[in-house]
Each structure stands twice: as C-alpha cells, then as structure tokens.
Amino acid sequence: MTTTLARPVTAAVHLDRVGKVFGSAGSAVTALDGVDLTVEPGEFVCLLGASGCGKSTLLNLVAGLDRPSAGEITLTTSRPAVMFQEAALMPWLTASRNVELPLRLAGFGRSERRQKAAELLDLVRLSDAGRKRPHELSGGMRQRVALARALAATHRVGGDDGNALLLMDEPFAALDAITRDVLQSELLRVWRSTGTSVLFVTHDVREAVRLGQRVVLLSSRPGRVVREWHDVPSADAELLADEITADLRKVISTHAAA
C-alpha cells in the first residue's frame, strides 16, 4: 500500500501486486488488481488496453498523483515526469520559460536552467521557437514543448539525469495522423539520444508496436497484466500488430460477456 524510493533497486520502476480500489463498501470499484510490472533503465514499455482498463490509473500511481490500495511501487527516481494528452503549457509563458519552469522548481539557477532549456528545445527541434508563446505554436509544436518540459522535470540538482523515468498518457491521441506519425518518430529519436526510461500508455496497437521495446496488455476492469510481448522491434510489425489486436479483442469480448 506504499510508494517507496529505493536507490539500490536496478529497475526504473517496479510494481509488486499493485491494486487500486475507488470508493468503499457497495460503491467500490476495483480499477487495478495484482499488477506486477517492471520497467528497466532505458527501456521503452507500452502499456496497452481498452478504454477504462486502468492504464491512466496505473500511470497516476507511478507518478505519485494517487496511492495504491494494495501492493508496492518502487522507484529509482526522486519523481518521474508526466506528459499528458493535452500539452497544458502555461499560456502566458514563452516556450523556453515553460521548459524552464520545472528546472526552477527543482532549484536550478537562472543561467543553468536557461542553458538546459535551450538544449532541450534543440533536442526536440524547436530551437527557433523559444520566444514564442503557446498560441503561436501548432498542436504538434506544443506537444514538443511539453516533451521538452517533461524531460526538464527529470533533472535534479546534483542528480543523475541519466536515471530518468518519463510517463506518457496517450500524448499524441488528439493530433492528426500525419502530425502523430512525425511525433512518434521524434519521440523515438529523443528516447534513443537520452536513454530515458519510458512508460507509454496507449489504446492504439500500431502505436504500441511502433514505439515499444516491450508491449504489456492489460485486461478490462479490473486491470491485470494478461500478456507481454518482448523484443518488439525485432518482430514483423504487421504480424505482431495482428496478434496483439486479436488478444485485445478477446479481452474486450470477455469483459462484454461478463
């Protein structure tokens, strides 16, 4: 029933029999039940499942935005960074100042946070947009700024920036297909260049296959891990997507028949 911070553990995050119940007595709803999941340092894991299966709930627990009702979550980072479907940038701040904000909250001095923000904007290929405010940017550009800000949030004064965890809750779902495709490629590029551990929530099978090194399928409510696919990049993408889609349909149909 706890979330702990433990440096000796090698995994970026480890969930041990994690459960989450909302409400009490007759109105109780079990969102997650006995979830075991580990994300290794530098690993990109996609968490897949139907709507309402507890994917976002699990992410909120790992982020520390809520507490599990059962089980234990162990992190090797002081606090993971979260990126949501909406960019949620501060509209009165420039792109650069939005990226600087978590660095300021972490205690970085002005010159250091400006340098780090410039580096992160360059990493997401927005080095020329630092002085623009969110309303001057396209949806895809705003999500790039949000990605840079999330990466900034993994930085700690005197900390190990290479030991970072990024939690992503369907960050590209609201974008058009072309922009989503571009940002998926950009995310992979950024991930490879930073070595950040990523736990990415999606309901899109093809997105999971394209991005993840490992794909984890949750059952319908209550969410439980029902299957995992390892070494995803080495598999035939079309065949794997068809296989995962078949399993997802079984999960949904089983829930509908219950």
Helices and strands as residue ranges (DSSP letters): E 2-5, E 13-22, G 25-27, E 29-39, E 44-48, H 55-63, E 70-75, E 81-83, H 95-105, H 110-123, G 134-136, H 139-153, E 165-169, H 177-194, E 197-202, H 205-211, E 214-218, E 225-229, G 232-234, H 237-257
